[in-house]
Amino acid sequence: MFDLCIFDCDGVLIDSEIISANMLIAELRNLDVNIDLDYVARNFLGRSYPTVMKQIRFEFGLDLPEDFEARYRARLLAAFETDLRVMPGVSDVIAQLGVSWCVATSSSPQRAQRSLEIVGLDKQVQGRIFTASEVAQGKPAPDLFLHAARQMGADPARCVVIEDSLTGIRAGLAAGMTVWRFTGGSHLHGRPLLRPADAIAQLEFASFDEFFHLGPNMRAAT
């Protein structure tokens, strides 16, 4: 029995990672930097925007234009307005949870808030969201998950983290929490699931219809 369930946002609550990845690939191609979805999955999923930009500068020796971030964010949010979808079944799972829960995301507060509004989860998540801007180090460091547990009054050893990315899995394990990997996002469809030794979740599931079969004790009593 867990006392707290911590959900990642992108790729778990919302099917956003494929949109973000394709947008980043396109924007970098305009600067003659060619990466693909596999590269993004290995290196960027679950990381904050500043961390992604730092790696691009380091690996490709590229000084990004001053307006790159603002342009990328604006185009991404515009794409979200038309293409973003809530992950099937997740709203029902949240509504039926009988344990405390929250969201811990590498997204900026503004992006997280707008994303959740677009898919209609903002009212459910209100007051339960923590972002990487609140801690010294983002994922894969454990700081964000430990911060969320402290704020929610939970022992990390009695928390379960729902993550899709290897970065997030590493962060959850480093925090001493149980980690379940959600593999149902569009960015993982048809792609090999990497399972490096330092990022192996205790359970994997591809649909939120399976959630309470994996953790029946987390459903509220009826």
N, C-alpha and C positions, 0 to 999 in steps of 0.2 A: 504494500500500500504506500503510495506516495502522498506527500503533503502539498506539493506544488508541481504543476506542469508548466514548463516554459516553452513557448512556441517561438521559433524563428518566424520572420515575416515573409521575406521574398523567397519564393520557391516552396513555401509551406502553407501560409495562409492565402497568399495571392500567387497567381501563375505569371510572375513578372520577369523571371530570370531570362527566358528566351528573348523577350522584348529588349531587355537591357543589353544582353550579349550582342544581339544583331545590330543594335544602335551603336554600340561601342566599336564593333568591327567596322561598320560603315564609316564612322567618323575618323578612325585611325587610317583607314584606307585612303582617305582624302589627303593624309599627310605622308603617304607612301610607307606606312607601317602595315604589314599584312599578317594578321593573326586569324585563327579560325575558332570554331566553337569548342574544339577539344582543348585548345590553348586557354581559352577563357575558363573552361570548367576546371582545369588543373590549377590555374594560377589566381583567378579573380573571384570565383564564387564565394560568397560569405564575407568578403573583405569590404572595408569602407572605401569610399571614393578616393580620399587622399592617399591611402595605401596603394590602390591600383595605379594612380598617377605617378607615385614615387617609383614603382616597379617599371613602368613604361619608360620613365626618364632614365633609369639605371640600365635597363636591358637594351634599349634601342638608342640610347644617347640622344634622346629627342627633347628639346626644349619646347614644350607645348605653347601654342599661342595664348596670350593673356585671356582671351575670350573663350577658350576651348571649353572650360568647365561650364560656364554660363550657357553656352550654345548647346552643349551636350544635354545638360539638365532640362533646358527648355524643350528641346526636341523629344526627349524621353517622356516628359510629362504629357506632351501633346499626343504621343503615341499611346500612353496609358489611357488617356481620355476615351480613345476609340477601341483599343484592343485588350485592355487589362480585364482579367476575369478572376473572380474568387475561386479558390480551389474547391472542387466539388466535395460536398459533405462536411466541410470544416465548420461552417456556421452551426450545423446541427450538433456536431461534437461539442463545440464550446457551450452551446445552450444546455447540454445534458451533463456537463461535468459536475461531479460532486466534490471535487477538490479545488483548492485555490489554483489560479492560473494567471499567467501574464505573457507578455511578448517582449523578446529581447532581440534587437535588430541592429545590423551595421549601417542601415540607411540613416540619412539625416532626419531630424525630427520633422522637417517640412515635407520631405518626400514620403516618409512613412504615413504622416497624417493624411496627405492628399490621396495616396494610394488606397488607404483604407476607406476613405470617403467614397472614392469612385466605385468600389465593389460593395459598399454598403455595410462594412464591418466596423465603421468608426464608433458607433454607439456601443456596440458590444465590448470594444477594446478600450474605450475611454477610461483613463486613469490607471491603466494596466500596462503601459508601454514604456520600455526603457531602450535608449539608443546609445550607440558607441560614443556619442558626444559627452556622455556623463561619466566616462572612465578614462584612465590614463592610457590604457592599451586596449585596442579592439581585438576581436577574434583573429588568430587562434589563441591569444592569451585568455585566461579564464575570467578576467576582470568583470566583463559585462554580466556573465551569468551569476557570478558571486554577488555583484551589486544588486541584481534583480532578486536573488534569494534573500539578501539582507533586508531590502525594502519590503519584501512580502512576508518577512518574519519566518523564513523556512530554513531548516538545516540542509546544506547542500547534499548531504548523503541521502536525503529523502526527497530529492527533486528528480524529475525526469525531463529531459530536453528533447524537443522534436526538431530535428535539423535535416537539411538536405545536402549541405556542402561538407566537404572534407574539412575545411577550415572551421566550420561550426562544430563538427563532431570532435575535432581536436580540442576546441575550447571547452565543450561540455565535459569531456573526459578529464581535462586538466583541472576542472572545477570540482572533481570528485563526484560527479553526477552520473546517473544512468542516462544513456543516450539511445533514442530510437531514430532511425534514419527513414525519412519519408522520400520515396523514390518516384512519386506520381506526377511530378512537374513536367511540363512540356520540354524543358531543357535537358531532361534525362531520357526522354523517349527514344528508343532505338540506339542508345549510346551505351558503350560498355561501362559498367559500374566499377570504378576503381575502389579497391579496399586495401590501401597501404596499412602496414602493421600498426602504425600509430594513430589510425583513424577508423577503427572497426567498431561500429555501433553494436549494442547488445541485441537489438532487433531491427528488422527492416520491414516496411510495409509500403504498398503502392497505392492504397485507396483509404480514405478516411472511413469508408464503410467497415474496414477491418479494425478500427481503433479500439472499440470496446470489447472486441474478441481478444485482443492482446492484453488489455487492461480492464477487465470487467469491474474491478473494485473502484475504478475511477468514475463510473457512472453514478449520477445522483440516484438515491433511492426513490422509488415511485410509490 
